[in-house]
Amino acid sequence: MAIDYRSGISIFEILLYSPCLIVALWLALRHGFGRNSGWIFLVLFTLVRLVGSSTQLISISNRSKNVAITDIICQSIGLSPLILVCVGLLSRANDSSGNLHYKKIVPPIIFRIISLLSLIGVILCIVGVTDSTGSVNGNFGKPAIQTKVGVMLFLLAWFVLCLLLGVITLHISKIELGERRLVLAVAVSIPFLFVRLIYSVLSVYSENEHFNPLTGSVTVKLFMAILEELVVILTCLAVGIMLRVIPKSEKSAAVGSHVDSRPQSEGKHAGRGAPSRGGSWSNTGGSRPPPRRHRQKQRRRGGPIHQLVGLAVDRY
C-alpha cells in the first residue's frame, strides 16, 4: 500500500524521536531517574511517540479497533509527560534557590499537586478512550466524559505551571547562575504547550472534522500538535545537555546546610551568655553553652564553697 501524507508524518516522527530517545536515556542516566528531575518523562514521551507512530503505520494494513485505540491513547497521553518535564525543570530550579537561601521560592507540595493533576488526567483519558464505542475501521464517535475531564485537568495543570513560572521568574536572582536556564527553557515551552492543549481541547469538545485525531486534517495536526511537541522536546534536551551534574554528596550537603544553617549563624555569638544563679548558661541568642575548657576560664561568682564545687565539676 502506498504511503500517504499521514504515514509520511509518522515515518518522520520515528526518524526524529529515535535519536531523541537515546539522548533522553543518556540525560536520565547522567542526571538521575528521579521524578523530580523530569528527565524520566522525556524518555516516556519519546517512547509514547515512537509507539504511536508505529501503530499508525500498522493501521495501514490492519485497521482493527485495538490498533485505533492504541493510536488515540498514545496521542492523548502525550501531554502529561510534556507538562511533567516542565514541572521537573522548575522543581530543580526551585531546589537551586534553596541551596543559596534557607527557604525555597515555592513549597515543593505545589509541584506534587501539578504532577497529580497530570497523572489523573492520563488515567481519565485512557479510560475514556477505551470506553468509547467505535466500529471495526476505527471511526470513533463522540469522546467520553472521562476524556473531556482529563483534558481539562491538563489545562488546569498548565495554568498552575504558568503561575509557578511567574513566581519563580520574579525571584530568579535567588537561583544559581547555571540553573537559571531551566526557567528559560520552561518559558520557551509554555506557549507551545498552550497551542498543543488547544488542539486537544478542540479535538475533544469541537465537532469540526479537521480536529479528529484519526481522520482529521494532517496539516492541522502537524502545525498544532507535532511541531509544538518537537520544540518542547528539543528545548528540554538542549538544556539538559548544558546543565551540570549535581553530585550526590552536594545534594546531601545542601540538605544538611538547610538544617544547620540557623545554628551555625547563631553560633557566632557563643560565649557571650552568662551563667545564671543555678549554674546553668542562659544564652539569649539560643546558642549552645561554651565547652568545658572555656568555662574554666570564666570568672565564677559566689563564695569560696561555690567556686570549689564548680572547680570540681569542671575537672571531673
Phi, psi and omega in degrees: 000139183290150180275123181265188182300313182296318179292325176297322176296321179295319177296320177299319179294321179295316179294329183275316186278346176296309174293330177296325178296320179296316179294320180296319176296320179295320178293320179295322177290327183284315184261343180115150182268010181297146180294330182291335181284328177092347185289330179297330180285336171296319178296315181297319182294314180297323176296317180298318180291323177293319178294318180296317179293320178295322179295322179296322177292325177294327182294348178297319181255345181228096183262049179279166181292323180297321178295319179294321178296316179298320179296315181292321179298316179297327178285324186279329183269002180291337181291323184298311177299325179296316178295319182291330174297313179296322177298318179295321179294316178293326179295320178293319177297322178295320177295327178296324177294328177290338177289334181259338183230157183292327183244136178285161183293313183237137176299137182300338181298332180296320179294325178292327179294316178297318179297322179294319177299317180294320180295316178296322177299320178297315181298316180294321179295319179295316179296319180295321180291316181292334179275349180290141179270148178197168180271182184292327182280004173085015177273099186276154177276215183290144178295149180288163181295329179297320179295320180295318179293321178299318178294323177294326176293324174298318179294321177295319178297321178296320180296316177295324177298321177296319177298317178299317179299319179295318180294315181292326179294324178295334181246031184294339178294341179277352183268146177301150186299316182291340183266354182290338178294340174297317178296320178297319179297319178292321178297324177289324185282333186304310181295325178291325174296324180295317178298319178296322177294320179299321178297318179294320179296317180292324180291336181265317187262339182267148176263010178290127184292342180292339183257013174292126185294339182257315186245007182283189182291126179289326180294318177298316178296322181296315186270348180247351182226303189292311182293324178296316177298322181296319180297317181296315182294314181295324177296314181292322178295319180296318178294320179297325178292323183278343183286149175279157178273128179272114180295156179295325179297323179290325178295315179293324178293325178294322178293320179292327179292331177294324183281323187261003185292322181289315177297325179293322180290328180274346180290346178294338182264012181294144179094351181274344181285167181233146180291143177277182182295331181280000179094355179268158183265131177248110181254116182293332181278354179086008181278165181284155180294154181294156180299169185296321182293333176281329179290335178295329182279348180289146178279117183278148178254159179107185183281183182294324179295318177299321180290321179295319178296318178295322178295320178294321177296319179297324184282325187244000000 
